[in-house]
């Protein structure tokens, strides 16, 4: 299924890099290309990929309502195609849109849906990124369950390591650092808790 994500997914990082006030038109043009399905990307899945890419652009520009409109359409198309990984990605993006607005409980609902699908699809990058956002949700909610936090962080770090992508590992680490407000001593104590008790 990953190969079918196609041109829209390939163009998305380019759009993200261009999203600055003086580059908005250029970013929109890149997404215009993404909304034109290539011959290998005809059909509902290609349209869904393009809609998600456009939704991500609108979200990063602060146009949350427009972003969710694109996501809703993408969800319907992915469901029609039974494209589980595409559905996971759009749920993750939907969660991000709620987290951007500090609607943490709603974000958690979408992240939970995404995590279920990422685990089923064995997508380590999506799993690691989404778990990192769950750590941020825990902080926003004031969650103090250290055992649950430890379980989430261990799974996130394992997934990031399996992905083999350094930036993914760093993203998870940054989420942990943010959770503890950069307090080095607290972070070290938390990480030591992963080690087996030698007593």
C-alpha positions in Angstrom: 0.0 0.0 0.0 2.9 2.4 0.8 3.9 2.5 -2.9 0.4 3.6 -3.8 0.6 6.8 -1.7 2.1 8.3 -4.8 3.0 11.8 -6.0 0.9 13.6 -3.4 3.0 12.2 -0.6 6.2 12.9 -2.4 5.3 16.6 -2.8 4.1 17.1 0.8 7.6 17.6 2.3 8.4 20.2 -0.4 5.3 22.1 0.5 6.1 22.0 4.2 9.6 23.5 3.6 8.1 26.4 1.7 5.5 27.5 4.2 6.7 30.9 5.2 4.8 34.2 4.8 6.8 35.0 1.6 6.5 31.6 0.1 2.8 30.8 0.6 2.0 31.0 -3.1 4.8 28.8 -4.0 3.6 26.2 -1.4 0.1 26.4 -2.8 1.5 25.8 -6.3 3.3 22.7 -5.1 0.0 21.4 -3.6 -1.8 22.3 -6.9 0.5 19.8 -8.5 -0.4 17.3 -5.8 -4.1 17.7 -6.5 -3.6 16.7 -10.1 -3.5 12.8 -10.0 -0.8 11.3 -12.2 -1.6 8.3 -14.5 -0.4 5.9 -11.8 -2.4 7.7 -9.2 -5.9 7.7 -10.8 -8.9 6.8 -8.6 -10.1 7.5 -5.2 -6.8 6.7 -3.4 -5.0 9.3 -5.4 -7.6 11.9 -4.8 -7.5 11.1 -1.1 -3.7 11.5 -1.0 -4.0 14.9 -2.7 -6.8 16.0 -0.3 -4.7 15.1 2.7 -1.7 16.9 1.4 -3.8 20.0 0.8 -5.3 19.7 4.2 -1.9 19.5 5.8 -0.9 22.7 3.9 -4.0 24.5 5.1 -3.4 23.4 8.7 0.1 24.7 8.7 -1.2 28.0 7.3 -3.7 28.2 10.2 -6.7 27.5 8.1 -8.0 24.7 10.4 -11.6 24.7 9.1 -10.5 24.3 5.5 -8.0 21.6 6.5 -10.6 19.5 8.3 -12.9 19.8 5.3 -10.1 18.2 3.1 -9.5 15.6 5.8 -13.1 14.6 6.0 -13.2 14.0 2.2 -9.9 12.1 2.3 -11.3 9.9 5.1 -14.3 8.9 3.1 -12.2 8.1 0.0 -9.6 6.1 2.0 -12.5 4.1 3.7 -13.9 3.4 0.3 -10.5 2.0 -0.9 -9.8 0.3 2.5 -6.5 2.1 2.5 -5.6 1.6 6.1 -2.2 3.4 6.0 -3.7 6.4 4.3 -6.5 6.4 6.8 -4.0 6.3 9.7 -2.1 9.3 8.2 -5.2 11.4 7.9 -6.3 10.5 11.4 -2.8 11.6 12.6 -3.2 14.9 10.8 -6.7 15.4 12.2 -5.2 14.9 15.6 -2.5 17.5 14.9 -5.2 20.0 13.9 -6.9 19.6 17.3 -3.6 19.7 19.2 -2.8 23.0 17.3 -5.9 24.4 18.9 -5.1 22.9 22.4 -8.1 20.5 22.0 -6.1 17.8 23.6 -8.8 15.3 24.4 -10.1 15.4 20.8 -6.5 15.1 19.5 -6.1 11.9 21.6 -9.2 10.4 20.1 -7.7 10.7 16.6 -4.2 9.7 17.6 -5.7 6.5 19.2 -7.4 5.7 15.9 -4.2 6.3 14.0 -2.1 4.2 16.4 -4.4 1.2 16.0 -3.9 1.3 12.2 -0.1 2.1 12.3 0.3 -1.0 14.5 -1.7 -3.1 12.1 0.3 -1.8 9.1 3.7 -2.1 10.9 4.4 1.5 10.0 7.2 2.5 12.4 7.6 6.1 11.3 3.9 6.9 11.7 3.8 5.0 15.0 6.8 6.8 16.5 5.6 10.3 15.4 2.1 9.7 16.7 3.3 8.3 20.1 5.5 11.4 20.4 2.3 13.5 20.0 0.6 11.4 22.7 3.4 12.3 25.0 2.7 16.0 24.3 -1.0 15.3 25.0 -0.1 13.7 28.3 1.8 16.9 29.2 -1.1 19.1 28.2 -3.6 17.0 30.2 -1.3 17.0 33.3 -1.2 13.2 33.2 1.1 11.8 35.9 0.8 8.0 35.3 4.6 7.4 35.0 4.1 3.7 34.2 1.8 4.5 31.2 4.1 7.3 30.1 7.1 4.9 30.3 5.2 2.3 28.2 4.4 4.9 25.5 8.0 6.3 25.4 9.5 2.8 25.1 7.2 1.9 22.2 7.9 5.2 20.6 11.7 4.8 20.9 11.6 1.2 19.6 9.5 2.2 16.6 11.8 5.2 15.9 14.9 3.0 16.1 13.3 0.4 13.8 12.5 3.1 11.3 16.3 3.9 11.0 15.5 7.6 10.5 17.6 9.8 12.8 15.1 12.7 12.7 12.3 10.4 13.9 14.4 9.3 16.9 15.1 13.0 17.6 11.4 13.9 17.4 10.6 11.3 20.1 13.4 12.5 22.3 12.3 16.1 21.9 8.8 15.1 23.0 10.2 13.6 26.2 12.4 16.6 26.9 9.4 18.9 26.4 7.3 16.7 28.8 9.9 17.3 31.6 10.4 21.0 30.6 14.0 20.2 29.8 14.9 19.3 33.3 18.0 17.2 32.8 18.0 15.5 36.2 14.3 14.5 35.9 14.8 13.2 32.4 17.8 11.1 33.5 15.8 9.7 36.4 13.0 8.8 34.1 15.3 7.1 31.6 17.1 5.2 34.4 13.7 3.8 35.3 13.8 1.8 32.0 16.8 -0.1 33.3 16.3 -3.4 35.2 16.5 -3.3 38.9 19.9 -4.7 39.9 19.0 -5.2 43.6 
